[in-house]
Amino acid sequence: MTSADRSPGTGAAQLHRFLGELRHADDDVLAQAISREVCVCLGFAKSMFSWVDGPDWLPAHVHVPERLRGFDDLRSAVDGSPIPLLRAPLEAGLVLRQQPYTLQRNEFHRDSYRPLVDLSNPAAYAAAPIVANGHTVGILHVDRHTSRIDDDDVHLLLMAARLAGVVVTAAHNRRRLRDRQAEVTRLVEDVLRVEDRNTRPQSLFGDASSAATTVTDRRPGASPPIASLSARERDILALVVTGATNRQIARELYITEGTVKTHVRRIFAKLGVHSRAQAAARFQRFDARYRS
């Protein structure tokens, strides 16, 4: 074991630093941050982050420290191009079983993906799955140049991959929430635009018989019911429309189920509906009406 391959510090401290760095990384450079910090914080020689998309493995970013020379071809080869998992048996097994693997130099002939292994030319390497919502969404490869991969390395890598999975899941949820917020914002803007043109539908979310508030009941200049929702209520309504349960909404918005139930009751009261299905159906019918 050499200082060139290993960094000082306990595993817990290294992982804490690793997670801290990932939390500060922007979502659009998360692959680069994971591959960089697994070397900087955990002491591996080189690393590679890959996405998994159905039957394909997509090596997205490789980190090679400045002190290591002669890996330009490896950097060029890792460009996000898909590789069929059928051509990479070890990676295919990792994706399926969600278990890490290691190979020492004398084992590279055992189903390794030689085009990348030969360019990397390590003494040993290991890989672990990155799992989000129960699915393998990525793979984290690490290597050493002058020593073997030992059990401590595998444990450290596995913990890092699990932390990376948490961060990747959070980033995915943020993107979904931003998309839903944008959709609700667009709908509100459409509603207000219709109101500004004094074009009032019979009811905001459907027939007069199925809503408590109708256009004929409104005072001139009154805002439509959806405009009275708070930002948090709009977030929750966007999730209700997708069919999310209270528990799922609470998990995604980091609030309690009780808080979700309170917000849902207020949303129903403001919109004049009595069930989640009714709210979702009327929301979608109204949205479709003003898309056209």
Secondary structure, 3 states (H helix, E strand, C coil): CCCCCCCCCCHHHHHHHHHHHHHCCCHHHHHHHHHHHHHHCCCCCEEEEEEEECCEEEEEEEECCCCCCCCHHHHHHCCCCCEEHHHCHHHHHHHHHCCCEEEEHHHCCCCCCHHHHHHHCCCEEEEEEEEECCEEEEEEEEEECCCCCCHHHHHHHHHHHHHHHHHHHHHHHHHHHHHHHHHHHHHHHHHHHHHHCCCCCCCCCCCHHHCCCCHHHCCCCCCCHHHHCCHHHHHHHHHHHCCCCHHHHHHHHCCCHHHHHHHHHHHHHHHCCCCHHHHHHHHHHHHHHHHC
